[in-house]
Amino acid sequence: MENKKINIVIVDDHPIVIEGLRMMLNSQPFFNVSESFTSGLETLSFIRSNTVDIILLDITLPDANGTELCREIKTASPDTAVIMFSNRSERSIIMQAIQNGASGYLLKNTSIEELVICIKGALSGDIVFCNETKLIISRPSPVTLPIPRLTKREKQILQLVAQGKTSNNIAEELFLSPLTVDTHRKNLLQKFQAKNSTELINIAVQQRMIEE
């Protein structure tokens, strides 16, 4: 086993990135980049009929989302370690990739030394991150705003605002004065911490208080 080379596949939509990685990894003892692909479909087809130790997988591909492709790869080949290799640094994407079975997440500014260490760690069963990714995931998660409590009238007005109705339209429909409707709208903006009606509707949809 000690003389067996680690079989690596690179999946990225930029050929220049693939060639750079191939040269760096093939210069390392016991590493062998056997194949490279620019699409998810090609990758899955190869994985289903070939043994691969490590896949370095980009997030953005022309025919697939990398995090979803990771899940499909792990289903087709559970023993293959998938390391995400991307410029995307959003915490939510990093965590989604790990939830979908990735063995790690590296940013493309990772040094070759760090990349080698992470590949070896993933092969040993560790979840690996470059130093910058570790900093990103160690930050506290954004605070989710609590769902505001609305009066029956506010719920009615929120639904009508979502339908694109003006204060005058709402006033006529609910037999209120436009001034009263405007007061309710201001209260809604305050409760949802929204700057305008568009943001109000977006937040209300996210919190499932109105339908899209």
Secondary structure in CASP SS format (residue, H / E / C, confidence):
PFRMAT SS
TARGET T0000
AUTHOR 0000-0000-0000
METHOD secondary structure of the structure
MODEL  1
M C 1.00
E C 1.00
N C 1.00
K C 1.00
K C 1.00
I E 1.00
N E 1.00
I E 1.00
V E 1.00
I E 1.00
V E 1.00
D C 1.00
D C 1.00
H C 1.00
P H 1.00
I H 1.00
V H 1.00
I H 1.00
E H 1.00
G H 1.00
L H 1.00
R H 1.00
M H 1.00
M H 1.00
L H 1.00
N H 1.00
S C 1.00
Q C 1.00
P C 1.00
F C 1.00
F E 1.00
N E 1.00
V E 1.00
S E 1.00
E E 1.00
S E 1.00
F E 1.00
T C 1.00
S C 1.00
G H 1.00
L H 1.00
E H 1.00
T H 1.00
L H 1.00
S H 1.00
F H 1.00
I H 1.00
R C 1.00
S C 1.00
N C 1.00
T C 1.00
V C 1.00
D C 1.00
I E 1.00
I E 1.00
L E 1.00
L E 1.00
D C 1.00
I C 1.00
T E 1.00
L E 1.00
P C 1.00
D C 1.00
A E 1.00
N E 1.00
G H 1.00
T H 1.00
E H 1.00
L H 1.00
C H 1.00
R H 1.00
E H 1.00
I H 1.00
K H 1.00
T H 1.00
A H 1.00
S C 1.00
P C 1.00
D C 1.00
T C 1.00
A E 1.00
V E 1.00
I E 1.00
M E 1.00
F E 1.00
S E 1.00
N C 1.00
R C 1.00
S C 1.00
E C 1.00
R H 1.00
S H 1.00
I H 1.00
I H 1.00
M H 1.00
Q H 1.00
A H 1.00
I H 1.00
Q H 1.00
N C 1.00
G C 1.00
A C 1.00
S C 1.00
G E 1.00
Y E 1.00
L E 1.00
L E 1.00
K C 1.00
N C 1.00
T C 1.00
S C 1.00
I H 1.00
E H 1.00
E H 1.00
L H 1.00
V H 1.00
I H 1.00
C H 1.00
I H 1.00
K H 1.00
G H 1.00
A H 1.00
L H 1.00
S C 1.00
G C 1.00
D C 1.00
I C 1.00
V E 1.00
F E 1.00
C C 1.00
N H 1.00
E H 1.00
T H 1.00
K H 1.00
L H 1.00
I H 1.00
I H 1.00
S H 1.00
R C 1.00
P C 1.00
S C 1.00
P C 1.00
V C 1.00
T C 1.00
L C 1.00
P C 1.00
I C 1.00
P C 1.00
R C 1.00
L C 1.00
T C 1.00
K H 1.00
R H 1.00
E H 1.00
K H 1.00
Q H 1.00
I H 1.00
L H 1.00
Q H 1.00
L H 1.00
V H 1.00
A H 1.00
Q C 1.00
G C 1.00
K C 1.00
T C 1.00
S H 1.00
N H 1.00
N H 1.00
I H 1.00
A H 1.00
E H 1.00
E H 1.00
L H 1.00
F C 1.00
L C 1.00
S C 1.00
P H 1.00
L H 1.00
T H 1.00
V H 1.00
D H 1.00
T H 1.00
H H 1.00
R H 1.00
K H 1.00
N H 1.00
L H 1.00
L H 1.00
Q H 1.00
K H 1.00
F H 1.00
Q C 1.00
A C 1.00
K C 1.00
N C 1.00
S H 1.00
T H 1.00
E H 1.00
L H 1.00
I H 1.00
N H 1.00
I H 1.00
A H 1.00
V H 1.00
Q H 1.00
Q C 1.00
R C 1.00
M C 1.00
I C 1.00
E C 1.00
E C 1.00
END
